[in-house]
Amino acid sequence: MEFQLLTLHPDLVRSPLEHSMLGRAIRAGHIQVSVTDIRDHAVGKHRQADDTPYGGGAGMVMKVDVVARAIGAVRTPQSKVVLMSPAGQPLNQAKVRELAKSEHLVLVCGHYEGVDARVSEYVDEEVSIGDYVLTGGELAALVVVDAVARMVPGVLGNSQSALDESFSTALLEYPQYTRPVEYEGHCVPEVLRSGDHKAIADWRRSQSEELTRTNRPDLRGISAARSSLATLRSSMDSRPTGSLSARNFTSTNLTPPPRFAMISISAPAPRQRCSNTAQPAFCRKRATAASAASPAS
């Protein structure tokens, strides 16, 4: 699998890629990581990649033309281009597994006050690593590389590690211990030293459930919702063709958890495009050319 990071600060991401698991995976050839300086695609004496925002406001905004050229220079038919953005889809383990299916993952890192909104027209999706603000997208991109790389065969020394970790089963991972057996009165649980594999598995499961119930009760709701959906699919698949009805559906008595019951999803408003007269010159040229090329109605 190949990762491509587009950034204004290449040195900010290169060093972490040389060490620990990622460094070993790159040297072993399990993954490839390339870093591109977005500024190489800027024009002019000063290679300006950002400018002041229309409408006023603090900070600088990365220019759409520069970022679009940087994306175009590395995109291939196998590429999935992701913009790191606080407005993007939240990164979770399901999203990590989805991204791991890509052959070529391009991560675009914003900086300063962000990127021109039109950059979204040149990417496949936007991803956020959390509800907080960073100086730039570089650290967020490294988080994605680390999480996704763990899904690539050969990267982890033990492939079971990726299956046992937190969030892989909608539960937090159980506590881990190693030597010494006792330290300042704190001891390793006796069950882990018993050699009884079933007892150890049961203990780990109960610990995972307790940790999740205490620290992340929202994950239990997600797990319950998934279970209900799986049961519903199984029930629907087992019915004879044409037997579905409102009465049959309600008889399954699969009520989702309360926190999910009132959720409704609406489609986002369509992107508003400016009129020809309000567009910059280069936009008007593209619009005029497109109109001339289209067949008459």
C-alpha positions in Angstrom: 0.0 0.0 0.0 1.2 3.5 -0.8 0.6 6.7 1.2 1.1 10.1 -0.3 1.2 13.2 2.0 0.7 16.6 0.5 1.8 19.4 2.8 3.4 22.8 3.1 5.8 21.5 5.8 7.4 18.2 4.6 10.0 18.1 7.4 7.1 18.1 9.9 6.0 14.6 8.8 9.3 13.0 7.6 10.8 12.4 11.0 8.0 10.3 12.6 8.0 8.1 9.5 11.5 7.0 10.2 10.9 5.4 13.5 9.2 2.5 15.3 6.5 0.5 13.5 6.1 2.8 10.5 9.9 3.0 10.0 10.3 -0.8 10.1 7.3 -1.3 7.8 8.7 1.2 5.2 12.2 -0.4 5.3 10.6 -3.9 4.9 8.6 -2.8 1.9 5.2 -3.5 3.5 4.1 0.2 2.8 5.5 3.1 0.9 5.1 6.7 2.0 5.9 9.7 -0.2 5.8 13.4 0.9 5.1 16.2 -1.6 5.7 19.9 -0.9 2.5 21.7 -2.0 4.6 24.8 -2.5 6.4 23.2 -5.4 3.2 23.6 -7.4 2.9 27.4 -6.7 3.9 29.9 -9.3 5.7 33.2 -9.2 8.9 34.4 -7.6 7.7 33.8 -4.0 5.8 30.6 -4.7 2.8 31.9 -2.8 0.5 29.0 -1.7 -1.9 31.0 0.5 -3.8 34.3 0.5 -6.1 36.4 2.5 -9.8 35.2 2.8 -12.6 36.8 0.8 -15.0 38.6 3.1 -12.3 39.4 5.6 -11.1 37.6 8.7 -8.0 36.5 10.4 -5.3 34.2 9.0 -4.4 33.0 5.5 -6.2 30.4 3.3 -4.4 27.9 1.1 -5.1 28.6 -2.6 -7.3 26.2 -4.6 -5.2 26.4 -7.7 -2.0 25.4 -5.9 -3.6 22.6 -4.0 -5.5 21.3 -7.0 -2.2 21.2 -9.1 -0.5 19.3 -6.3 -3.3 16.7 -6.2 -3.4 16.3 -9.9 0.4 15.7 -10.0 0.1 12.6 -7.8 -3.4 11.2 -8.5 -3.7 7.9 -10.3 -6.7 5.8 -11.2 -6.1 3.8 -8.0 -5.9 6.9 -5.8 -8.3 7.8 -3.0 -7.7 11.5 -2.1 -8.6 12.6 1.5 -8.6 16.1 2.8 -7.8 16.3 6.5 -10.5 18.6 7.8 -12.3 19.3 11.1 -15.5 19.3 9.1 -14.8 15.8 7.7 -16.2 12.4 8.7 -14.9 11.2 12.1 -12.0 8.8 12.0 -13.0 5.5 13.7 -11.9 1.9 13.3 -14.5 1.3 10.7 -13.2 4.2 8.6 -9.7 3.0 9.1 -10.6 -0.4 7.7 -12.3 1.3 4.8 -9.3 3.4 4.0 -7.0 0.4 4.3 -8.7 -1.1 1.2 -7.1 1.7 -0.9 -4.1 1.0 -3.0 -2.9 4.6 -3.1 -4.1 6.9 -0.2 -3.4 10.6 -0.8 -3.7 12.7 2.4 -4.0 16.5 1.8 -2.9 18.6 4.8 -4.3 22.0 5.3 -2.6 24.7 7.3 -3.1 28.3 8.6 -6.9 29.0 8.5 -7.5 26.0 6.2 -7.9 25.5 2.5 -10.1 27.2 -0.1 -13.5 25.5 0.1 -13.3 24.7 -3.6 -10.5 22.1 -2.9 -13.3 19.8 -1.9 -14.1 19.5 -5.6 -10.8 17.8 -6.1 -10.8 15.2 -3.3 -12.9 12.1 -2.7 -13.7 12.8 0.9 -12.8 14.7 4.1 -11.8 13.1 7.4 -11.5 14.5 10.9 -9.5 12.9 13.7 -11.5 14.6 16.5 -13.5 17.6 17.7 -10.6 19.9 18.3 -8.4 22.3 16.3 -4.7 21.7 15.3 -2.3 24.1 13.7 -2.3 22.0 10.5 -3.4 18.7 9.0 0.1 17.1 9.2 -0.3 15.5 12.6 -3.8 14.3 11.7 -2.4 12.7 8.5 0.2 10.9 10.5 -2.5 9.5 12.7 -4.3 8.2 9.6 -1.1 6.7 8.3 -0.3 4.9 11.6 -3.9 3.6 12.0 -4.3 2.4 8.4 -0.8 0.9 8.2 -1.6 -1.4 11.1 -4.3 -3.0 8.9 -1.7 -3.9 6.1 -0.5 -7.5 6.3 3.0 -7.8 7.6 3.2 -4.4 9.3 2.4 -5.8 12.8 4.6 -8.6 14.1 1.5 -10.4 15.3 -1.6 -10.1 13.0 -3.8 -10.9 16.0 -2.8 -7.6 17.6 -5.0 -5.6 15.2 -8.0 -7.8 16.1 -7.6 -7.6 19.9 -7.3 -3.8 20.2 -9.8 -1.2 21.4 -12.7 -0.4 19.0 -12.2 -3.5 16.8 -15.3 -5.1 18.5 -17.0 -1.9 19.8 -15.3 -2.6 23.2 -12.3 -1.0 24.7 -9.3 -3.3 25.0 -8.8 -5.2 28.3 -5.9 -4.2 30.7 -2.5 -5.6 29.9 0.3 -6.5 32.4 3.9 -7.7 32.3 6.8 -8.3 34.8 7.3 -7.6 37.6 4.4 -9.5 39.2 4.2 -7.0 42.1 5.2 -3.3 42.2 4.7 -1.1 45.3 1.7 -3.3 46.4 0.1 -3.4 42.9 -0.1 -7.0 41.7 -0.8 -8.7 38.4 -4.3 -10.3 38.6 -3.9 -13.9 39.6 -6.1 -15.2 36.8 -3.6 -14.0 34.2 -0.9 -16.1 35.9 -3.1 -19.2 36.3 -2.5 -20.7 32.8 -6.3 -21.4 32.4 -6.9 -20.0 28.9 -10.7 -20.1 29.2 -10.6 -18.2 32.6 -8.2 -15.7 31.1 -10.5 -15.1 28.0 -13.5 -14.7 30.3 -11.7 -12.3 32.5 -10.5 -10.2 29.5 -14.0 -10.1 28.1 -15.5 -8.9 31.4 -12.8 -6.3 31.8 -13.4 -5.0 28.3 -17.1 -4.7 29.0 -16.6 -3.0 32.3 -14.1 -0.5 30.9 -16.4 0.3 28.0 -19.4 0.7 30.4 -17.4 3.1 32.6 -15.4 5.1 30.1 -17.2 4.9 26.7 -20.9 4.0 27.2 -21.6 5.4 23.8 -19.7 2.4 22.3 -22.1 0.0 24.0 -25.0 1.8 22.3 -23.3 1.5 18.9 -22.7 -2.2 19.6 -26.4 -2.7 20.5 -27.5 -0.9 17.4 -25.3 -3.1 15.2 -26.6 -6.2 16.9 -30.2 -5.1 16.3 -29.5 -4.4 12.6 -27.8 -7.7 12.1 -30.8 -9.5 13.7 -33.2 -7.5 11.5 -31.3 -8.4 8.4 -31.3 -12.0 9.4 -35.0 -11.9 10.0 -35.8 -10.2 6.7 -33.5 -12.6 4.8 -35.3 -15.6 6.2 -38.8 -14.5 5.2 -40.4 -15.8 2.0 -40.4 -13.3 -0.9 -43.4 -10.9 -0.7 -44.1 -11.5 3.0 -42.8 -8.2 4.2 -45.4 -5.8 5.4 -45.6 -3.1 8.1 -47.2 -5.6 10.4 -44.5 -8.2 9.8 -41.8 -5.6 10.2 -43.1 -4.4 13.6 -43.6 -7.9 14.9 -39.8 -8.4 15.0 -39.9 -6.0 18.0 -36.4 -4.7 17.3 -36.5 -1.3 19.0 -33.1 0.5 18.7 -31.5 1.9 21.8 -33.1 5.2 23.0 -30.1 7.4 22.0 -30.5 6.3 18.4 -34.3 6.3 18.2 -34.7 10.0 17.3 -31.8 10.3 14.9 -32.8 11.6 11.4 -30.4 12.1 8.5 -31.1 14.7 5.9 -29.2 15.2 2.6 -26.7 18.2 2.6 -27.8 21.3 0.7 -26.4 21.3 -2.9 -23.2 23.3 -3.3 -24.1 26.8 -4.5 -22.3 27.9 -7.6 -21.7 31.5 -8.4 -23.4 33.1 -11.5 -21.3 33.7 -14.6 -21.2 37.5 -13.9 -20.0 36.9 -10.3 -17.2 34.5 -11.3 -13.6 35.4 -11.7 -12.3 35.5 -15.3 -10.9 32.0 -15.4 -14.2 30.6 -14.1 -16.2 32.4 -16.8 -13.9 31.0 -19.5 -14.4 27.4 -18.2 -18.2 27.9 -18.0 -18.4 29.4 -21.5 -16.3 26.6 -22.9 -18.5 24.0 -21.2 -21.6 25.6 -22.5 -20.3 25.7 -26.1 -19.3 22.1 -25.9 -22.8 20.9 -24.7 -25.4 19.9 -27.3 -28.3 22.2 -27.9 -31.6 21.2 -26.1 
